[in-house]
Amino acid sequence: MSGGSSKHLNRRAFLGTTATAIGAAALGGSAVPAYAVTDAEIEGDISTVIRRNISSFRSLEWRPYFDTLSKGAVLVDTTSRALHYWSEDQSVYKLFPTSVPLSEEMTRRGRTSVVRKIEGPEWRPTPSMKKRNPEWPDFVPAGPDNPLGTHALYLSWTYYRIHGTHDTRKIGRRSSNGCIGLYNEHIAELFALTKVGTQVLLI
């Protein structure tokens, strides 16, 4: 195999594993070998995923989930693999497809909030990630190799984020260990709409 092909595969493996490992560290468990599970779903027939989700990928009202829309609200429905956003004045409603955690054990649900917003996020593995994967780099700058995509919303739960992804095959699939991923164009739109303090509910 040529050096160029090897580099491409290594980059793909890294992108496929790093984004999923972030959530695993938050759960205190070991990361599931990402390309043993993730690739099966990533490489699967997208029409199957669409057929399974189409009935649940629908508009929702905010009131069953939030008492108020103060600072705006984000609802992540891990069953339908969709993210809903409502602005504080109710003038804006957005619905985006997402990636979701690989398994029920890796899925965290409940209320949190946006505590930090970063455009062009950098990525650093946690000590436990490096222990499990010593070949991973200590630092990945913003750019096409960064597993957090172009924008990231940091939540009050340590290591949990709503972020973009350069690997568009992950959207609509179980492909993370806790974080919620969006297409880069969608996270950019959500990034502009949200603020520090925007409430977030994962169900």
C-alpha positions in Angstrom: 0.0 0.0 0.0 1.3 3.4 -0.9 2.2 6.0 1.8 -0.6 8.3 0.6 -3.2 5.5 1.0 -1.9 4.6 4.4 -2.0 8.3 5.5 -5.6 8.5 4.4 -6.6 5.4 6.3 -4.9 6.5 9.4 -6.6 9.9 9.3 -10.0 8.1 8.8 -9.4 5.8 11.7 -8.4 8.8 13.9 -11.4 10.8 13.0 -13.6 7.8 13.5 -12.3 7.1 16.9 -11.5 10.4 18.6 -15.0 11.9 18.4 -16.5 8.8 19.9 -13.9 8.6 22.7 -14.7 12.0 24.2 -18.0 10.9 25.6 -16.5 7.6 26.9 -14.1 9.6 29.1 -17.0 11.5 30.6 -18.7 8.2 31.4 -15.5 6.9 33.0 -15.5 3.8 30.9 -13.3 2.5 28.1 -13.9 3.5 24.6 -15.6 1.0 22.3 -13.3 0.1 19.4 -14.9 2.6 17.0 -14.1 1.0 13.8 -15.5 -2.4 14.9 -18.9 -0.8 15.6 -19.0 2.6 13.9 -18.0 1.5 10.4 -20.8 -1.0 10.3 -23.3 1.7 10.8 -21.4 4.4 8.7 -21.0 2.1 5.8 -24.6 0.7 6.0 -27.4 1.6 3.6 -28.4 5.2 4.3 -31.9 4.4 3.0 -32.4 2.0 5.9 -31.6 4.7 8.4 -33.9 7.2 6.7 -36.8 4.7 6.6 -36.3 4.0 10.3 -36.2 7.6 11.3 -38.6 9.4 8.9 -41.7 9.1 11.1 -40.0 10.5 14.2 -38.0 13.2 12.4 -40.8 15.8 12.8 -41.4 19.2 14.3 -42.1 19.4 18.0 -43.6 21.9 20.4 -41.3 23.2 23.1 -43.8 23.3 26.0 -43.7 19.6 27.0 -40.0 19.9 27.5 -39.3 23.4 28.9 -41.0 25.7 31.3 -39.6 28.8 29.5 -37.5 29.7 26.5 -35.2 32.0 28.5 -31.9 32.2 26.5 -33.3 29.8 24.0 -33.7 26.0 24.2 -32.1 23.0 22.5 -33.8 19.6 22.6 -31.8 16.5 21.4 -33.9 13.5 20.7 -31.6 10.6 20.6 -34.3 8.2 19.4 -35.1 10.1 16.2 -31.5 11.4 16.0 -32.7 15.0 15.7 -31.9 18.3 17.4 -34.5 21.0 17.9 -33.8 24.7 18.6 -36.3 27.4 19.7 -35.3 31.0 20.2 -36.2 32.9 23.3 -38.8 35.0 21.4 -40.2 32.0 19.6 -39.4 33.6 16.2 -36.9 30.9 15.2 -37.4 27.1 15.2 -34.8 24.8 13.7 -34.6 21.1 13.2 -31.3 19.3 12.4 -30.3 15.7 11.9 -27.6 14.5 14.3 -25.3 11.7 15.1 -25.9 10.0 18.5 -24.0 7.7 20.9 -23.2 4.2 19.9 -25.2 2.5 22.6 -27.6 3.0 25.5 -24.8 2.7 28.0 -23.0 5.6 26.4 -26.1 7.9 26.2 -26.5 10.6 28.8 -29.9 12.2 29.2 -31.1 15.1 31.2 -30.8 18.9 31.5 -27.6 20.8 31.0 -26.7 24.1 29.3 -24.2 25.7 26.9 -21.3 27.0 29.0 -18.8 27.9 26.2 -18.8 28.4 22.4 -15.7 27.9 20.3 -15.4 28.5 16.6 -12.5 26.5 15.2 -12.2 24.2 18.2 -8.9 22.6 19.1 -8.9 19.0 20.4 -6.7 17.4 23.1 -7.1 13.8 24.3 -7.7 13.3 28.0 -5.0 11.3 29.9 -7.2 8.2 29.8 -7.6 8.5 26.1 -3.8 8.7 25.6 -3.4 5.7 27.9 -5.7 3.6 25.7 -4.5 5.1 22.5 -0.8 6.1 22.8 -0.6 6.6 19.1 -3.0 9.5 19.1 -1.6 13.0 18.9 -1.4 15.2 22.0 -3.1 18.0 20.1 -5.2 18.5 17.0 -5.6 22.1 15.8 -8.6 23.5 14.1 -8.9 22.2 10.6 -10.0 19.2 8.5 -8.4 16.6 10.9 -10.2 17.9 14.0 -12.9 15.6 15.3 -15.0 18.5 16.6 -15.6 20.0 13.1 -15.8 23.7 12.6 -17.7 24.8 15.8 -18.4 23.4 19.2 -20.9 24.1 22.0 -19.5 23.0 25.3 -22.0 21.8 27.8 -21.9 21.9 31.6 -21.3 18.1 31.6 -17.6 17.6 31.4 -16.4 16.3 28.0 -19.9 16.6 26.5 -20.3 18.8 23.4 -22.6 19.5 20.5 -20.2 19.9 17.6 -19.7 19.6 13.9 -18.0 16.8 12.0 -15.9 16.7 8.9 -17.0 13.0 8.5 -20.5 13.5 7.1 -21.2 9.8 7.1 -21.7 9.9 10.9 -24.9 12.0 10.8 -28.1 10.1 11.3 -26.2 7.2 12.8 -24.9 5.8 16.1 -21.4 7.1 15.9 -20.3 8.7 19.1 -19.7 7.8 22.8 -21.7 10.7 24.1 -21.4 13.8 22.1 -23.9 15.0 19.6 -22.7 15.7 16.1 -24.1 17.9 13.3 -23.1 18.7 9.8 -20.7 21.6 9.8 -23.1 23.9 8.1 -25.8 23.1 10.7 -23.5 23.6 13.7 -22.5 26.9 12.3 -26.1 28.0 12.1 -26.9 26.7 15.6 -23.7 28.3 16.9 -24.9 31.7 15.7 -28.3 31.2 17.3 -27.3 29.9 20.7 -25.7 31.8 23.6 -23.9 30.9 26.8 -26.7 29.9 29.1 -28.9 28.3 26.4 -30.7 25.4 28.0 -30.2 21.9 26.6 -32.2 18.8 27.2 -31.3 15.4 26.0 -34.0 12.7 25.9 
